[in-house]
Amino acid sequence: NAGVTQTPKFRVLKTGQSMTLLCAQDMNHEYMYWYRQDPGMGLRLIHYSVGEGTTAKGEVPDGYNVSRLKKQNFLLGLESAAPSQTSVYFCAISLQGATDTQYFGPGTRLTVL
Amino acid sequence: QKEVEQDPGPLSVPEGAIVSLNCTYSNSAFQYFMWYRQYSRKGPELLMYTYSSGNKEDGRFTAQVDKSSKYISLFIRDSQPSDSATYLCAMSPIKAAGNKLTFGGGTRVLVKP
């Protein structure tokens, strides 16, 4: 039982390149979230999903797109990476909403040069 | 001004001491209060959960909420080196499908043997 996994763990991009981060869960939870964590800023919500086929914007959605074609997977895309997107990205899942226990993945460290 | 303020630390204490952490917030609508613990290079994990005002105790951990002062606290008794981590407060106004958590920036705690 892996819980929440994230792929890749590390990535270095050049400005303008694109990439997709994958979050996968085996806990059958409805809600999935993408956060970014920057020093002193805490966790900021990028996008979230309340179920298969649904997505919604969070606090800092600009420059990111998401898709949830399958219940167990939540993809975060960067179409044209910028240095301001250098961050640690965390995926999280919960059963019934944000105030339920959120289970986080191990994170993806992204550097945009 | 951030919606949730948290001293970044680091807070260094000797083993066995009481660790006192706190967050202040500006949104009086917050009703649900959580503390997440994050070890270095790991995802956060839920530590304590409190609804509205009052105290909650779980082993060595006590969470307090003072809504009149917009202030929440986490106390760790008999601190251990394994308690060395970053502690993030998080809060939400309602328990609903589309709600979101607002996180503080985190306080780094070091417990020295």
gemmi code that builds the backbone of each chain (N, CA, C; Angstrom):
import gemmi

chains = {
    "A": [
        ("ASN", (0.852, -1.190, 0.000), (0.000, 0.000, 0.000), (0.887, 1.238, 0.000)),
        ("ALA", (1.018, 1.878, -1.163), (1.948, 2.994, -1.285), (1.334, 4.295, -0.818)),
        ("GLY", (-0.016, 4.414, -0.773), (-0.639, 5.667, -0.362), (-0.658, 6.653, -1.512)),
        ("VAL", (0.230, 7.660, -1.431), (0.313, 8.701, -2.443), (1.738, 8.721, -2.994)),
        ("THR", (1.862, 8.569, -4.288), (3.183, 8.623, -4.916), (3.231, 9.773, -5.911)),
        ("GLN", (4.412, 10.326, -6.100), (4.616, 11.431, -7.033), (5.780, 11.111, -7.956)),
        ("THR", (5.607, 11.438, -9.217), (6.639, 11.215, -10.220), (6.808, 12.471, -11.042)),
        ("PRO", (8.029, 12.982, -11.296), (9.298, 12.493, -10.755), (9.565, 13.053, -9.371)),
        ("LYS", (10.659, 12.679, -8.746), (11.060, 13.230, -7.451), (11.837, 14.529, -7.610)),
        ("PHE", (12.616, 14.627, -8.665), (13.408, 15.820, -8.945), (13.340, 16.114, -10.438)),
        ("ARG", (13.438, 17.400, -10.778), (13.496, 17.766, -12.189), (14.099, 19.154, -12.320)),
        ("VAL", (14.932, 19.305, -13.345), (15.476, 20.621, -13.686), (15.005, 20.953, -15.091)),
        ("LEU", (14.397, 22.098, -15.235), (13.886, 22.537, -16.529), (14.560, 23.838, -16.937)),
        ("LYS", (14.555, 24.098, -18.221), (14.953, 25.416, -18.713), (13.696, 26.246, -18.937)),
        ("THR", (13.822, 27.543, -18.819), (12.687, 28.434, -19.041), (12.050, 28.138, -20.387)),
        ("GLY", (10.722, 27.997, -20.371), (9.985, 27.752, -21.592), (9.676, 26.285, -21.855)),
        ("GLN", (10.381, 25.383, -21.172), (10.104, 23.963, -21.356), (8.807, 23.578, -20.648)),
        ("SER", (8.270, 22.450, -21.044), (7.036, 21.973, -20.436), (7.294, 20.646, -19.728)),
        ("MET", (6.435, 20.331, -18.765), (6.525, 19.035, -18.110), (5.214, 18.725, -17.407)),
        ("THR", (5.044, 17.462, -17.061), (3.865, 17.005, -16.333), (4.297, 16.252, -15.090)),
        ("LEU", (3.691, 16.614, -13.971), (3.903, 15.906, -12.718), (2.716, 14.973, -12.506)),
        ("LEU", (3.032, 13.751, -12.085), (1.994, 12.754, -11.872), (1.837, 12.468, -10.392)),
        ("CYS", (0.582, 12.471, -9.942), (0.245, 12.042, -8.594), (-0.656, 10.820, -8.721)),
        ("ALA", (-0.299, 9.763, -8.019), (-1.084, 8.538, -8.053), (-1.412, 8.101, -6.632)),
        ("GLN", (-2.658, 7.619, -6.427), (-3.071, 7.163, -5.100), (-3.719, 5.792, -5.189)),
        ("ASP", (-3.565, 5.036, -4.104), (-4.205, 3.723, -4.055), (-5.156, 3.625, -2.860)),
        ("MET", (-5.636, 4.790, -2.370), (-6.516, 4.813, -1.204), (-7.970, 5.073, -1.586)),
        ("ASN", (-8.248, 5.218, -2.872), (-9.614, 5.404, -3.363), (-10.291, 6.653, -2.780)),
        ("HIS", (-9.492, 7.710, -2.529), (-10.042, 8.963, -2.019), (-10.549, 9.823, -3.172)),
        ("GLU", (-11.638, 10.560, -2.896), (-12.244, 11.381, -3.940), (-11.452, 12.655, -4.222)),
        ("TYR", (-10.943, 13.286, -3.173), (-10.357, 14.605, -3.315), (-8.857, 14.510, -3.518)),
        ("MET", (-8.367, 15.298, -4.483), (-6.930, 15.371, -4.725), (-6.530, 16.832, -4.895)),
        ("TYR", (-5.322, 17.145, -4.449), (-4.863, 18.537, -4.407), (-3.423, 18.627, -4.905)),
        ("TRP", (-3.119, 19.746, -5.530), (-1.728, 20.087, -5.827), (-1.378, 21.370, -5.085)),
        ("TYR", (-0.292, 21.303, -4.304), (0.225, 22.463, -3.579), (1.645, 22.738, -4.060)),
        ("ARG", (2.056, 23.981, -3.848), (3.474, 24.295, -3.957), (3.937, 24.852, -2.613)),
        ("GLN", (5.176, 24.565, -2.265), (5.733, 25.023, -0.997), (7.005, 25.799, -1.257)),
        ("ASP", (7.003, 27.041, -0.839), (8.159, 27.919, -0.982), (8.586, 28.383, 0.404)),
        ("PRO", (9.867, 28.655, 0.603), (10.363, 29.057, 1.932), (9.548, 30.196, 2.528)),
        ("GLY", (9.067, 29.994, 3.754), (8.328, 31.027, 4.462), (6.907, 31.261, 3.982)),
        ("MET", (6.501, 30.547, 2.930), (5.165, 30.798, 2.354), (4.169, 29.714, 2.724)),
        ("GLY", (4.626, 28.670, 3.370), (3.710, 27.577, 3.663), (3.307, 26.852, 2.394)),
        ("LEU", (2.211, 26.154, 2.484), (1.672, 25.428, 1.340), (0.588, 26.275, 0.686)),
        ("ARG", (0.673, 26.429, -0.621), (-0.344, 27.196, -1.344), (-1.002, 26.285, -2.378)),
        ("LEU", (-2.319, 26.304, -2.393), (-3.087, 25.410, -3.251), (-3.071, 25.915, -4.688)),
        ("ILE", (-2.715, 25.021, -5.611), (-2.658, 25.383, -7.030), (-3.988, 25.037, -7.714)),
        ("HIS", (-4.322, 23.768, -7.690), (-5.587, 23.265, -8.233), (-6.022, 22.091, -7.371)),
        ("TYR", (-7.289, 21.746, -7.464), (-7.766, 20.582, -6.746), (-8.878, 19.906, -7.537)),
        ("SER", (-9.245, 18.715, -7.088), (-10.282, 17.941, -7.771), (-11.156, 17.268, -6.722)),
        ("VAL", (-12.469, 17.359, -6.920), (-13.389, 16.732, -5.962), (-13.895, 15.390, -6.472)),
        ("GLY", (-13.367, 14.927, -7.601), (-13.751, 13.628, -8.124), (-13.262, 13.457, -9.542)),
        ("GLU", (-13.359, 12.220, -10.017), (-12.908, 11.929, -11.382), (-13.587, 12.863, -12.386)),
        ("GLY", (-12.790, 13.431, -13.286), (-13.312, 14.297, -14.330), (-13.549, 15.738, -13.916)),
        ("THR", (-13.272, 16.080, -12.651), (-13.489, 17.451, -12.181), (-12.173, 18.093, -11.767)),
        ("THR", (-12.071, 19.395, -11.986), (-10.935, 20.160, -11.483), (-11.418, 21.557, -11.117)),
        ("ALA", (-10.677, 22.220, -10.239), (-11.035, 23.580, -9.827), (-9.764, 24.331, -9.475)),
        ("LYS", (-9.820, 25.643, -9.598), (-8.659, 26.477, -9.305), (-8.509, 26.699, -7.812)),
        ("GLY", (-7.247, 26.771, -7.401), (-6.943, 27.095, -6.027), (-6.479, 28.523, -5.898)),
        ("GLU", (-5.528, 28.727, -5.015), (-5.051, 30.065, -4.687), (-4.095, 30.621, -5.743)),
        ("VAL", (-3.249, 29.757, -6.332), (-2.215, 30.205, -7.272), (-2.226, 29.356, -8.542)),
        ("PRO", (-3.286, 29.418, -9.358), (-3.421, 28.525, -10.515), (-2.697, 28.966, -11.788)),
        ("ASP", (-2.284, 30.227, -11.862), (-1.739, 30.747, -13.112), (-0.452, 30.037, -13.496)),
        ("GLY", (-0.395, 29.625, -14.785), (0.793, 28.949, -15.292), (0.734, 27.436, -15.162)),
        ("TYR", (-0.357, 26.922, -14.588), (-0.509, 25.487, -14.374), (-1.836, 25.004, -14.962)),
        ("ASN", (-1.833, 23.751, -15.428), (-3.091, 23.114, -15.802), (-3.121, 21.730, -15.177)),
        ("VAL", (-4.320, 21.194, -15.005), (-4.467, 19.894, -14.344), (-5.485, 19.056, -15.100)),
        ("SER", (-5.396, 17.754, -14.864), (-6.411, 16.847, -15.395), (-6.567, 15.661, -14.466)),
        ("ARG", (-7.806, 15.166, -14.394), (-8.077, 13.985, -13.561), (-9.001, 13.075, -14.375)),
        ("LEU", (-8.395, 12.378, -15.319), (-9.134, 11.482, -16.203), (-9.483, 10.178, -15.492)),
        ("LYS", (-8.642, 9.762, -14.559), (-8.899, 8.575, -13.760), (-8.933, 8.962, -12.289)),
        ("LYS", (-9.729, 8.304, -11.508), (-9.883, 8.652, -10.101), (-8.558, 8.610, -9.357)),
        ("GLN", (-7.700, 7.663, -9.713), (-6.492, 7.475, -8.939), (-5.338, 8.374, -9.346)),
        ("ASN", (-5.491, 9.128, -10.445), (-4.390, 9.953, -10.931), (-4.785, 11.416, -11.058)),
        ("PHE", (-3.840, 12.293, -10.690), (-4.073, 13.737, -10.816), (-2.793, 14.315, -11.413)),
        ("LEU", (-2.888, 14.897, -12.589), (-1.715, 15.398, -13.301), (-1.642, 16.919, -13.209)),
        ("LEU", (-0.444, 17.408, -12.995), (-0.179, 18.852, -12.979), (0.759, 19.172, -14.127)),
        ("GLY", (0.350, 20.082, -14.997), (1.155, 20.436, -16.160), (1.670, 21.865, -16.096)),
        ("LEU", (2.907, 22.028, -16.538), (3.480, 23.351, -16.728), (3.739, 23.472, -18.224)),
        ("GLU", (3.023, 24.338, -18.898), (3.137, 24.449, -20.354), (4.409, 25.170, -20.776)),
        ("SER", (4.770, 26.229, -20.064), (5.949, 27.018, -20.386), (6.570, 27.464, -19.064)),
        ("ALA", (7.503, 26.662, -18.585), (8.036, 26.879, -17.237), (8.756, 28.216, -17.101)),
        ("ALA", (8.607, 28.820, -15.918), (9.262, 30.087, -15.591), (10.058, 29.901, -14.301)),
        ("PRO", (11.119, 30.682, -14.106), (11.903, 30.563, -12.860), (11.048, 30.712, -11.598)),
        ("SER", (9.952, 31.487, -11.668), (9.074, 31.666, -10.509), (8.352, 30.381, -10.119)),
        ("GLN", (8.399, 29.382, -10.985), (7.782, 28.103, -10.684), (8.755, 27.120, -10.027)),
        ("THR", (9.959, 27.574, -9.752), (10.892, 26.784, -8.955), (10.308, 26.623, -7.560)),
        ("SER", (10.103, 25.380, -7.146), (9.403, 25.132, -5.891), (9.437, 23.634, -5.592)),
        ("VAL", (8.866, 23.284, -4.433), (8.594, 21.884, -4.122), (7.089, 21.692, -4.266)),
        ("TYR", (6.708, 20.717, -5.054), (5.294, 20.470, -5.335), (4.833, 19.229, -4.582)),
        ("PHE", (3.716, 19.391, -3.860), (3.138, 18.280, -3.111), (1.738, 17.979, -3.619)),
        ("CYS", (1.488, 16.715, -3.750), (0.141, 16.230, -4.019), (-0.436, 15.737, -2.702)),
        ("ALA", (-1.734, 15.909, -2.526), (-2.402, 15.410, -1.330), (-3.757, 14.845, -1.716)),
        ("ILE", (-4.265, 13.958, -0.866), (-5.586, 13.388, -1.091), (-6.370, 13.447, 0.216)),
        ("SER", (-7.678, 13.470, 0.100), (-8.523, 13.362, 1.290), (-9.815, 12.672, 0.905)),
        ("LEU", (-10.499, 12.163, 1.914), (-11.697, 11.364, 1.656), (-12.898, 12.233, 1.323)),
        ("GLN", (-13.158, 13.257, 2.139), (-14.405, 14.009, 1.995), (-14.231, 15.517, 1.940)),
        ("GLY", (-13.011, 16.009, 1.802), (-12.845, 17.453, 1.719), (-11.573, 17.898, 2.396)),
        ("ALA", (-11.297, 19.199, 2.292), (-10.017, 19.727, 2.753), (-9.846, 19.603, 4.258)),
        ("THR", (-10.940, 19.627, 5.030), (-10.802, 19.549, 6.483), (-10.707, 18.109, 6.980)),
        ("ASP", (-10.921, 17.149, 6.102), (-10.583, 15.774, 6.461), (-9.070, 15.619, 6.404)),
        ("THR", (-8.567, 14.573, 7.007), (-7.129, 14.334, 6.987), (-6.631, 14.334, 5.547)),
        ("GLN", (-5.628, 15.158, 5.295), (-4.999, 15.147, 3.984), (-3.730, 14.316, 4.060)),
        ("TYR", (-3.597, 13.393, 3.133), (-2.409, 12.540, 3.052), (-1.552, 13.064, 1.910)),
        ("PHE", (-0.325, 13.387, 2.244), (0.562, 14.015, 1.272), (1.530, 13.014, 0.661)),
        ("GLY", (1.892, 13.292, -0.577), (2.958, 12.541, -1.225), (4.311, 13.057, -0.783)),
        ("PRO", (5.392, 12.458, -1.294), (6.748, 12.819, -0.855), (7.281, 14.100, -1.484)),
        ("GLY", (6.597, 14.637, -2.488), (7.022, 15.899, -3.088), (7.864, 15.723, -4.343)),
        ("THR", (7.835, 16.747, -5.176), (8.682, 16.848, -6.373), (9.434, 18.171, -6.290)),
        ("ARG", (10.763, 18.086, -6.337), (11.578, 19.311, -6.300), (11.852, 19.738, -7.732)),
        ("LEU", (11.333, 20.899, -8.104), (11.474, 21.405, -9.466), (12.302, 22.680, -9.468)),
        ("THR", (13.295, 22.708, -10.323), (14.107, 23.906, -10.527), (13.973, 24.341, -11.974)),
        ("VAL", (13.635, 25.611, -12.163), (13.538, 26.165, -13.514), (14.646, 27.195, -13.683)),
        ("LEU", (15.526, 26.925, -14.638), (16.680, 27.806, -14.850), (16.396, 28.873, -15.894)),
    ],
    "B": [
        ("GLN", (-0.585, 41.684, 4.128), (-0.520, 40.869, 5.341), (-1.095, 39.479, 5.042)),
        ("LYS", (-0.379, 38.443, 5.523), (-0.847, 37.094, 5.296), (-2.064, 36.814, 6.161)),
        ("GLU", (-2.892, 35.897, 5.673), (-4.097, 35.544, 6.397), (-3.775, 34.748, 7.664)),
        ("VAL", (-2.698, 33.970, 7.602), (-2.243, 33.177, 8.740), (-0.760, 33.453, 8.946)),
        ("GLU", (-0.395, 33.873, 10.141), (0.990, 34.214, 10.471), (1.573, 33.195, 11.436)),
        ("GLN", (2.826, 32.807, 11.151), (3.498, 31.823, 11.990), (4.977, 32.169, 12.023)),
        ("ASP", (5.572, 32.212, 13.198), (6.989, 32.517, 13.334), (7.798, 31.390, 12.706)),
        ("PRO", (8.707, 31.694, 11.781), (9.436, 30.630, 11.080), (10.476, 29.905, 11.926)),
        ("GLY", (10.887, 30.504, 13.074), (11.921, 29.891, 13.890), (13.291, 30.035, 13.243)),
        ("PRO", (14.258, 29.144, 13.531), (14.046, 27.893, 14.251), (13.909, 28.089, 15.752)),
        ("LEU", (13.132, 27.193, 16.372), (12.944, 27.157, 17.797), (13.763, 25.974, 18.320)),
        ("SER", (14.800, 26.288, 19.094), (15.704, 25.256, 19.581), (15.475, 25.038, 21.070)),
        ("VAL", (15.213, 23.798, 21.464), (14.959, 23.474, 22.868), (15.750, 22.241, 23.259)),
        ("PRO", (16.069, 22.082, 24.550), (16.720, 20.846, 25.000), (15.693, 19.733, 25.143)),
        ("GLU", (16.147, 18.516, 24.987), (15.280, 17.349, 25.147), (14.577, 17.397, 26.500)),
        ("GLY", (13.274, 17.090, 26.494), (12.494, 17.094, 27.725), (11.763, 18.398, 27.980)),
        ("ALA", (12.109, 19.450, 27.283), (11.456, 20.752, 27.474), (10.083, 20.761, 26.807)),
        ("ILE", (9.301, 21.777, 27.168), (8.001, 21.974, 26.517), (8.207, 22.886, 25.301)),
        ("VAL", (7.669, 22.453, 24.186), (7.712, 23.255, 22.967), (6.379, 23.975, 22.831)),
        ("SER", (6.430, 25.266, 22.610), (5.224, 26.073, 22.460), (5.221, 26.737, 21.094)),
        ("LEU", (4.205, 26.414, 20.304), (4.088, 26.949, 18.949), (2.763, 27.677, 18.817)),
        ("ASN", (2.707, 28.684, 17.961), (1.447, 29.391, 17.808), (1.281, 29.973, 16.419)),
        ("CYS", (0.047, 30.278, 16.091), (-0.327, 30.946, 14.847), (-1.379, 31.992, 15.158)),
        ("THR", (-1.313, 33.095, 14.457), (-2.375, 34.093, 14.520), (-3.022, 34.186, 13.149)),
        ("TYR", (-4.295, 34.539, 13.139), (-5.007, 34.604, 11.868), (-5.929, 35.807, 11.865)),
        ("SER", (-6.342, 36.193, 10.666), (-7.160, 37.405, 10.542), (-8.605, 37.115, 10.148)),
        ("ASN", (-8.864, 35.942, 9.585), (-10.205, 35.622, 9.104), (-11.046, 35.035, 10.233)),
        ("SER", (-12.010, 35.790, 10.716), (-12.827, 35.344, 11.842), (-13.754, 34.185, 11.463)),
        ("ALA", (-13.852, 33.881, 10.187), (-14.713, 32.783, 9.747), (-14.062, 31.409, 9.921)),
        ("PHE", (-12.770, 31.361, 10.211), (-12.103, 30.074, 10.383), (-12.712, 29.317, 11.556)),
        ("GLN", (-13.058, 28.040, 11.310), (-13.688, 27.206, 12.331), (-12.895, 25.938, 12.607)),
        ("TYR", (-12.183, 25.471, 11.587), (-11.446, 24.210, 11.699), (-9.963, 24.522, 11.728)),
        ("PHE", (-9.278, 23.939, 12.694), (-7.869, 24.255, 12.911), (-7.075, 22.964, 12.993)),
        ("MET", (-5.987, 22.923, 12.254), (-5.176, 21.724, 12.198), (-3.698, 22.057, 12.379)),
        ("TRP", (-2.974, 21.093, 12.874), (-1.513, 21.173, 12.926), (-0.960, 19.994, 12.138)),
        ("TYR", (-0.082, 20.316, 11.198), (0.609, 19.300, 10.421), (2.095, 19.322, 10.811)),
        ("ARG", (2.700, 18.143, 10.834), (4.126, 18.017, 11.103), (4.804, 17.603, 9.807)),
        ("GLN", (5.936, 18.230, 9.508), (6.657, 17.918, 8.276), (8.133, 17.690, 8.597)),
        ("TYR", (8.572, 16.462, 8.404), (9.994, 16.159, 8.539), (10.722, 16.621, 7.285)),
        ("SER", (12.035, 16.827, 7.427), (12.820, 17.353, 6.328), (12.699, 16.482, 5.078)),
        ("ARG", (12.394, 17.107, 3.964), (12.283, 16.458, 2.655), (11.186, 15.381, 2.616)),
        ("LYS", (10.145, 15.580, 3.433), (8.990, 14.696, 3.421), (7.725, 15.519, 3.257)),
        ("GLY", (6.619, 14.854, 2.965), (5.337, 15.530, 2.923), (4.786, 15.723, 4.327)),
        ("PRO", (3.940, 16.734, 4.538), (3.333, 16.946, 5.856), (2.403, 15.790, 6.238)),
        ("GLU", (2.205, 15.631, 7.554), (1.260, 14.637, 8.060), (0.440, 15.291, 9.173)),
        ("LEU", (-0.847, 14.952, 9.218), (-1.737, 15.554, 10.200), (-1.363, 15.107, 11.605)),
        ("LEU", (-1.260, 16.097, 12.497), (-0.903, 15.828, 13.884), (-2.105, 16.025, 14.812)),
        ("MET", (-2.765, 17.161, 14.693), (-3.874, 17.490, 15.578), (-4.956, 18.204, 14.779)),
        ("TYR", (-6.201, 18.046, 15.242), (-7.357, 18.624, 14.564), (-8.307, 19.145, 15.634)),
        ("THR", (-8.720, 20.408, 15.513), (-9.617, 21.008, 16.499), (-10.708, 21.778, 15.791)),
        ("TYR", (-11.927, 21.663, 16.311), (-13.031, 22.430, 15.765), (-13.421, 23.522, 16.756)),
        ("SER", (-13.549, 24.745, 16.267), (-13.956, 25.908, 17.048), (-12.985, 26.147, 18.195)),
        ("SER", (-13.458, 26.583, 19.340), (-12.562, 26.951, 20.436), (-12.354, 25.793, 21.395)),
        ("GLY", (-11.342, 25.950, 22.248), (-11.115, 24.962, 23.289), (-9.794, 24.264, 23.148)),
        ("ASN", (-9.613, 23.243, 23.972), (-8.378, 22.463, 24.011), (-8.620, 21.045, 23.533)),
        ("LYS", (-7.555, 20.452, 23.017), (-7.590, 19.034, 22.659), (-6.242, 18.440, 22.997)),
        ("GLU", (-6.258, 17.296, 23.643), (-5.014, 16.661, 24.061), (-4.895, 15.285, 23.417)),
        ("ASP", (-3.671, 14.958, 22.995), (-3.406, 13.640, 22.410), (-1.989, 13.263, 22.792)),
        ("GLY", (-1.873, 12.457, 23.835), (-0.547, 12.066, 24.295), (0.252, 13.261, 24.775)),
        ("ARG", (1.408, 13.482, 24.172), (2.261, 14.609, 24.583), (1.859, 15.927, 23.927)),
        ("PHE", (0.868, 15.899, 23.073), (0.487, 17.070, 22.291), (-0.830, 17.669, 22.788)),
        ("THR", (-0.862, 19.002, 22.897), (-2.072, 19.727, 23.256), (-2.264, 20.869, 22.278)),
        ("ALA", (-3.455, 20.942, 21.707), (-3.793, 22.037, 20.803), (-4.818, 22.927, 21.484)),
        ("GLN", (-4.633, 24.230, 21.370), (-5.561, 25.193, 21.948), (-6.013, 26.172, 20.881)),
        ("VAL", (-7.272, 26.569, 20.961), (-7.818, 27.556, 20.040), (-8.475, 28.664, 20.852)),
        ("ASP", (-8.110, 29.884, 20.576), (-8.738, 31.049, 21.194), (-9.284, 31.907, 20.058)),
        ("LYS", (-10.547, 31.700, 19.728), (-11.120, 32.411, 18.595), (-11.295, 33.895, 18.882)),
        ("SER", (-11.501, 34.265, 20.131), (-11.681, 35.687, 20.458), (-10.408, 36.469, 20.160)),
        ("SER", (-9.252, 35.814, 20.314), (-7.969, 36.458, 20.039), (-7.418, 36.091, 18.671)),
        ("LYS", (-8.110, 35.202, 17.957), (-7.652, 34.689, 16.652), (-6.235, 34.125, 16.796)),
        ("TYR", (-6.111, 33.148, 17.690), (-4.794, 32.657, 18.085), (-4.925, 31.174, 18.375)),
        ("ILE", (-4.043, 30.363, 17.781), (-4.039, 28.944, 18.110), (-2.645, 28.538, 18.550)),
        ("SER", (-2.574, 27.509, 19.386), (-1.303, 27.065, 19.938), (-1.185, 25.557, 19.881)),
        ("LEU", (0.050, 25.104, 19.836), (0.370, 23.681, 19.951), (1.481, 23.551, 20.973)),
        ("PHE", (1.259, 22.680, 21.970), (2.272, 22.426, 22.982), (2.736, 20.971, 22.868)),
        ("ILE", (4.027, 20.785, 22.955), (4.608, 19.444, 22.953), (5.333, 19.273, 24.281)),
        ("ARG", (4.830, 18.326, 25.100), (5.471, 18.078, 26.396), (6.552, 17.017, 26.246)),
        ("ASP", (7.522, 17.053, 27.168), (8.591, 16.053, 27.177), (9.140, 15.856, 25.760)),
        ("SER", (9.587, 16.936, 25.158), (10.008, 16.892, 23.757), (11.174, 15.924, 23.547)),
        ("GLN", (11.165, 15.299, 22.389), (12.167, 14.303, 22.011), (12.884, 14.762, 20.734)),
        ("PRO", (14.104, 14.289, 20.513), (14.784, 14.636, 19.252), (13.954, 14.271, 18.025)),
        ("SER", (13.119, 13.241, 18.137), (12.275, 12.844, 17.011), (11.160, 13.853, 16.723)),
        ("ASP", (10.970, 14.811, 17.641), (9.998, 15.887, 17.398), (10.589, 17.005, 16.539)),
        ("SER", (11.867, 16.920, 16.244), (12.502, 17.928, 15.381), (11.886, 17.860, 13.989)),
        ("ALA", (11.228, 18.929, 13.596), (10.485, 18.974, 12.342), (9.974, 20.400, 12.144)),
        ("THR", (9.306, 20.617, 11.042), (8.593, 21.880, 10.832), (7.116, 21.641, 11.107)),
        ("TYR", (6.519, 22.536, 11.874), (5.114, 22.403, 12.249), (4.313, 23.491, 11.537)),
        ("LEU", (3.315, 23.050, 10.805), (2.485, 23.946, 10.009), (1.089, 24.002, 10.604)),
        ("CYS", (0.582, 25.196, 10.836), (-0.821, 25.305, 11.207), (-1.634, 25.461, 9.917)),
        ("ALA", (-2.877, 25.031, 9.972), (-3.759, 25.140, 8.817), (-5.176, 25.364, 9.319)),
        ("MET", (-5.965, 26.075, 8.565), (-7.318, 26.359, 9.022), (-8.264, 26.550, 7.847)),
        ("SER", (-9.560, 26.397, 8.143), (-10.579, 26.467, 7.106), (-11.859, 27.012, 7.711)),
        ("PRO", (-12.649, 27.733, 6.920), (-13.872, 28.311, 7.474), (-15.016, 27.331, 7.665)),
        ("ILE", (-15.151, 26.368, 6.746), (-16.294, 25.469, 6.814), (-15.885, 24.064, 6.427)),
        ("LYS", (-16.698, 23.100, 6.812), (-16.459, 21.724, 6.418), (-17.372, 21.460, 5.225)),
        ("ALA", (-16.871, 21.704, 4.040), (-17.701, 21.550, 2.843), (-16.869, 20.994, 1.709)),
        ("ALA", (-17.550, 20.568, 0.678), (-16.877, 19.874, -0.412), (-15.833, 20.722, -1.106)),
        ("GLY", (-16.116, 21.999, -1.303), (-15.195, 22.833, -2.067), (-14.272, 23.675, -1.233)),
        ("ASN", (-14.232, 23.430, 0.079), (-13.427, 24.340, 0.897), (-11.950, 24.024, 0.780)),
        ("LYS", (-11.159, 24.966, 1.281), (-9.720, 24.850, 1.140), (-9.078, 25.160, 2.480)),
        ("LEU", (-7.874, 24.642, 2.649), (-7.097, 24.964, 3.830), (-6.185, 26.152, 3.552)),
        ("THR", (-6.033, 27.011, 4.548), (-5.037, 28.073, 4.485), (-3.946, 27.718, 5.487)),
        ("PHE", (-2.717, 27.621, 4.983), (-1.595, 27.193, 5.815), (-0.772, 28.383, 6.281)),
        ("GLY", (-0.212, 28.247, 7.485), (0.831, 29.161, 7.916), (2.145, 28.759, 7.264)),
        ("GLY", (3.169, 29.603, 7.434), (4.451, 29.345, 6.790), (5.285, 28.256, 7.444)),
        ("GLY", (4.889, 27.833, 8.650), (5.615, 26.772, 9.336), (6.646, 27.299, 10.315)),
        ("THR", (6.808, 26.578, 11.440), (7.851, 26.870, 12.419), (8.769, 25.671, 12.507)),
        ("ARG", (10.059, 25.903, 12.309), (11.032, 24.819, 12.403), (11.438, 24.631, 13.855)),
        ("VAL", (11.359, 23.395, 14.328), (11.688, 23.062, 15.717), (12.884, 22.118, 15.746)),
        ("LEU", (13.834, 22.434, 16.607), (14.996, 21.563, 16.818), (15.040, 21.167, 18.291)),
        ("VAL", (14.982, 19.864, 18.552), (15.080, 19.361, 19.916), (16.451, 18.723, 20.067)),
        ("LYS", (17.272, 19.300, 20.934), (18.650, 18.834, 21.069), (18.784, 17.837, 22.215)),
        ("PRO", (19.477, 16.712, 21.939), (19.641, 15.683, 22.990), (20.480, 16.205, 24.155)),
    ],
}
model = gemmi.Model(1)
for chain_id, residues in chains.items():
    chain = gemmi.Chain(chain_id)
    for i, (resn, *xyz) in enumerate(residues, 1):
        res = gemmi.Residue()
        res.name, res.seqid = resn, gemmi.SeqId(i, " ")
        for name, pos in zip(("N", "CA", "C"), xyz):
            atom = gemmi.Atom()
            atom.name, atom.element = name, gemmi.Element(name[0])
            atom.pos, atom.b_iso = gemmi.Position(*pos), 0.0
            res.add_atom(atom)
        chain.add_residue(res)
    model.add_chain(chain)
structure = gemmi.Structure()
structure.add_model(model)
structure.setup_entities()
